[in-house]
Amino acid sequence: MSPLAIYWNVDPVIFSIGPVEIRYYSLCFIVAFTIGYLYFKYFFRREGVPASLLDPLLYTLIIGTLVGARLGHCLFYEPEYYLAHPLKILYVWEGGLASHGGALAILLAMWWFAHHYGRKNGFSFLWIMDRLGITVAMAGAFIRFGNLMNSEIYGNPTDLPWGFVFMRNGELVPKHPTQLYEALAYLLLFVLLITLYRKRLPKLREGTLFGLFLMVLFAARFFIEYIKEPQVAFEENMTLNMGQILSIPFIFTGAVLLLYSIMRGNPAMRKAPEEKRSDKQPPLSTTKGTY
């Protein structure tokens, strides 16, 4: 046993009520969605978006995130098993969520939300994604902490003094706590994005915050994957693992979006429909005496 290592043997279950278990991972999801809801309440109030849209936004995000993350794990990491046992896809309590699948589903869900609610309320798909990137960065930190409490998704052996021995999994040597590395990266990204929103919003362009979010979050994920243990057997002989391969399109999209937003993007701050109408000059009167 290394005297410098951190011996991790936390029970992932907080408490049980009969067959129902309350886990740290589930609690992290609930806390992340709650804080995200409060931040959107602040965004909407600051920019004059009707508060009645908060609940539809929350439900759309919850459904999109859980469905996408579950399908992402089943189809990206274990397609042979789940295509042979499709009902097992519904067994979410057995574990298995993929952030890349969740990200794709959120994009589709927010496109629908912006199409359905945005036009009559003065916001676009990029407007909602700029603000969603802020809250997702924060939520990602909570979820990775939940992974730590589950003793899952950790790294290769290390002799660094902050290595974790995940005793519940029968580990005997310290491993990189990659859950904490990702959580810290996402937390720093959240601080950057919320600072830009609070201090620089009138000068930002639409898509800048979302472009930064995609580039930084998935670049951090890409590089941390180099010291992370394979999640499934087929990754062991791959030059780039599945997490890295799936991160590349998001990084590229973020770079293109950031460049586009700087060069041609609309102002990032929402202009309400009534404000748009007031900018239009009324037609000149044709009655005498108006010159």
C-alpha positions in Angstrom: 0.0 0.0 0.0 1.3 3.4 -1.0 1.2 5.9 2.0 0.7 8.8 -0.4 -2.4 7.4 -2.1 -6.0 8.3 -1.3 -7.9 5.1 -0.4 -11.4 5.5 -1.8 -14.2 3.2 -0.5 -17.3 5.4 -0.5 -20.7 3.6 -0.7 -22.4 5.1 -3.7 -25.8 4.6 -2.0 -26.7 7.4 0.4 -29.7 5.5 1.9 -32.3 3.0 0.9 -36.1 2.8 1.3 -37.1 -0.8 0.7 -35.9 -1.6 -2.8 -35.4 2.0 -3.8 -31.8 3.4 -3.5 -30.9 7.0 -3.3 -27.5 7.4 -4.9 -24.9 10.2 -4.9 -24.9 10.1 -8.7 -28.7 10.7 -8.9 -28.4 13.5 -6.4 -25.7 15.2 -8.5 -28.0 15.1 -11.5 -30.8 16.6 -9.4 -28.6 19.4 -8.0 -27.2 20.1 -11.5 -30.6 20.5 -13.1 -31.8 22.6 -10.1 -28.9 25.1 -10.3 -29.2 25.2 -14.1 -32.9 26.0 -13.7 -32.1 28.9 -11.4 -29.4 30.3 -13.8 -31.9 30.2 -16.6 -34.4 32.1 -14.4 -31.7 34.7 -14.1 -30.9 34.8 -17.8 -34.6 35.1 -18.7 -35.2 37.8 -16.1 -32.2 39.8 -17.3 -33.1 39.7 -21.0 -36.9 39.8 -20.7 -37.8 36.3 -21.7 -41.2 35.1 -20.3 -40.7 33.1 -17.2 -43.5 30.7 -18.4 -40.9 29.1 -20.7 -38.8 27.9 -17.8 -40.8 24.7 -17.2 -41.0 23.6 -20.8 -37.3 24.2 -21.1 -36.5 22.1 -18.0 -38.7 19.2 -19.2 -37.2 19.3 -22.7 -33.7 19.2 -21.2 -34.3 16.4 -18.8 -35.9 14.2 -21.5 -33.3 15.0 -24.1 -30.3 14.5 -21.7 -31.4 11.2 -20.3 -32.7 9.7 -23.5 -29.6 10.8 -25.5 -27.1 9.8 -22.8 -28.6 6.4 -22.5 -28.8 5.7 -26.2 -25.3 7.1 -26.7 -23.9 4.5 -24.3 -25.9 1.7 -25.8 -25.1 2.5 -29.4 -21.6 3.9 -29.1 -20.0 1.6 -26.6 -22.0 -1.7 -26.5 -24.1 -1.9 -29.7 -23.9 -5.6 -30.1 -25.3 -6.3 -26.7 -28.1 -3.8 -26.7 -29.2 -4.4 -30.3 -29.5 -8.1 -29.3 -31.4 -7.1 -26.1 -33.3 -3.9 -26.9 -35.4 -3.9 -23.8 -32.2 -3.6 -21.7 -31.9 -0.1 -23.1 -34.7 0.9 -20.7 -32.9 -0.5 -17.7 -31.2 2.8 -16.8 -30.8 1.8 -13.2 -28.1 -0.7 -14.3 -25.9 2.2 -15.3 -24.5 3.4 -18.6 -24.8 7.0 -19.8 -22.6 8.6 -22.4 -22.0 12.4 -22.4 -21.6 12.6 -26.2 -25.0 11.0 -26.7 -26.5 13.4 -24.3 -24.8 16.3 -26.1 -26.3 15.3 -29.5 -29.8 14.8 -28.0 -29.6 18.2 -26.3 -28.7 19.9 -29.6 -31.8 18.3 -31.2 -34.0 19.1 -28.2 -32.9 22.8 -28.1 -33.4 23.1 -31.9 -37.0 22.0 -31.4 -37.4 24.3 -28.4 -36.1 27.3 -30.3 -38.2 26.5 -33.3 -41.3 26.0 -31.2 -40.9 29.0 -28.8 -38.1 31.2 -30.1 -39.6 33.0 -33.0 -42.5 34.5 -31.1 -40.4 35.3 -28.0 -37.4 36.9 -29.7 -34.6 34.3 -29.3 -32.8 31.9 -31.7 -31.2 28.4 -31.4 -27.8 30.0 -30.8 -29.1 32.4 -28.2 -30.4 29.4 -26.1 -27.3 27.4 -26.7 -25.0 30.2 -25.6 -26.7 30.2 -22.2 -27.1 26.5 -22.0 -23.4 26.0 -22.5 -22.9 27.9 -19.2 -25.2 25.6 -17.2 -24.0 22.4 -18.9 -20.4 23.2 -18.0 -21.5 23.5 -14.4 -23.6 20.4 -14.6 -20.8 18.4 -16.1 -18.7 19.1 -13.0 -21.4 17.7 -10.7 -21.9 14.6 -12.9 -18.2 13.8 -12.8 -18.3 14.1 -9.1 -21.1 11.6 -9.1 -18.8 9.3 -11.2 -16.2 9.6 -8.4 -18.8 8.6 -5.8 -19.6 5.6 -8.0 -15.9 4.7 -8.3 -16.2 4.6 -12.1 -14.5 6.1 -15.2 -11.1 6.6 -13.6 -7.6 6.6 -15.0 -4.4 4.6 -15.4 -2.0 3.8 -12.6 -0.1 6.8 -11.2 2.5 7.4 -8.5 1.3 11.0 -7.9 0.3 11.8 -4.3 -3.3 12.4 -5.3 -3.8 9.0 -6.9 -7.0 7.1 -5.8 -7.1 3.5 -4.8 -10.7 2.5 -5.8 -11.1 -0.2 -3.2 -14.7 -1.1 -4.0 -13.6 -2.3 -7.4 -10.8 -4.4 -6.0 -8.0 -2.0 -7.1 -4.7 -2.3 -5.3 -2.7 0.5 -6.9 -3.4 4.2 -7.1 -5.2 5.4 -10.3 -5.6 8.9 -11.8 -8.9 10.4 -10.5 -9.9 11.5 -14.0 -13.4 12.3 -12.7 -11.9 15.1 -10.7 -9.7 16.3 -13.5 -12.7 16.6 -15.8 -14.8 18.2 -13.0 -12.2 20.9 -12.4 -11.8 21.6 -16.1 -15.6 22.0 -16.5 -15.8 24.1 -13.4 -13.1 26.5 -14.7 -15.0 26.6 -18.0 -18.2 27.5 -16.2 -16.4 30.4 -14.4 -15.1 31.7 -17.7 -18.4 31.6 -19.5 -20.5 33.0 -16.7 -18.0 35.9 -16.2 -18.2 36.7 -19.9 -21.9 36.6 -19.8 -22.2 38.9 -16.7 -19.4 41.3 -17.7 -19.2 41.4 -21.5 -22.7 40.4 -22.8 -23.4 43.7 -24.6 -20.2 43.3 -26.6 -20.4 39.6 -27.3 -21.7 38.0 -30.6 -24.3 35.3 -30.8 -22.6 31.9 -30.8 -19.3 33.0 -29.1 -20.1 31.4 -25.7 -21.4 28.2 -27.2 -18.4 28.0 -29.5 -16.0 28.4 -26.5 -18.0 25.8 -24.6 -17.7 23.2 -27.3 -14.0 23.8 -27.9 -12.8 23.9 -24.3 -15.1 21.2 -22.8 -14.4 18.6 -25.5 -10.7 19.4 -25.8 -10.4 18.8 -22.1 -12.3 15.5 -22.5 -10.0 14.6 -25.5 -6.7 15.0 -23.6 -7.9 13.5 -20.3 -8.9 10.4 -22.2 -5.2 9.7 -22.8 -4.8 8.7 -19.1 -8.2 7.1 -18.7 -8.8 3.4 -18.6 -10.8 1.9 -21.5 -14.5 1.8 -20.7 -15.1 -1.2 -23.0 -12.9 -4.0 -24.3 -12.7 -2.9 -27.9 -11.0 0.4 -27.0 -7.9 -1.4 -25.7 -6.1 -1.5 -29.0 -7.4 1.8 -30.5 -5.0 4.7 -31.1 -7.8 7.0 -30.1 -10.6 5.7 -27.9 -14.3 6.2 -28.5 -14.5 9.2 -26.3 -11.7 11.0 -28.2 -13.2 10.1 -31.6 -16.6 11.4 -30.6 -15.0 14.6 -29.2 -13.3 15.7 -32.4 -16.4 16.8 -34.3 -17.5 18.8 -31.3 -14.1 20.6 -31.1 -14.2 21.3 -34.9 -17.8 22.6 -34.7 -16.9 24.9 -31.8 -13.9 26.4 -33.6 -16.0 27.0 -36.8 -18.8 28.5 -34.7 -16.5 30.7 -32.7 -14.9 32.1 -35.9 -18.3 32.6 -37.5 -19.7 34.4 -34.5 -16.8 36.8 -34.3 -16.9 37.6 -38.0 -20.6 37.6 -38.8 -22.6 36.8 -35.7 -25.6 38.8 -34.4 -25.4 40.6 -31.0 -25.5 38.1 -28.2 -28.0 40.0 -26.1 -31.6 39.3 -26.9 -33.8 42.1 -28.4 -37.4 41.6 -27.5 -40.0 41.6 -30.4 -41.5 44.8 -29.2 -38.1 46.4 -29.2 -37.5 45.3 -32.7 -40.8 46.9 -33.8 -40.0 50.2 -32.1 -36.8 50.5 -34.1 -38.7 50.8 -37.3 -39.4 54.3 -38.3 -43.1 55.1 -39.0 -44.0 56.0 -42.6 -43.9 59.7 -43.4 -47.3 61.4 -43.3 -48.7 62.8 -46.5 -50.8 65.5 -44.8 -49.9 69.1 -45.2 -47.9 70.9 -42.6 -45.7 67.9 -41.6 -42.5 69.3 -43.2 
